[in-house]
């Protein structure tokens, strides 16, 4: 959970530079490091927490608990699949 929160803070700090171009870039680091150090279940938890945080702090409108379009929903689903595979490996 801490790695996901830290990467969310980093992603928000990088928002002026990155914009909407790479919404999950820092969250992949959180999932990979957590899965490497903790294994499958911590990696899956980091994936879920990162997906929630990404949808709330990166996508517009922020803190709205919604995914506004199909592109963002597809990106979120692919992030979940990649995070699950990171965790499994």
Secondary structure by P-SEA (a helix, b strand, c coil): caaaaaaaaaaaaaccccccccccaaaaaaaaaaaaacccaaaaaaaaaaaaaaaccccccccccccccaaaaaaaaaaaaaaaaaaac
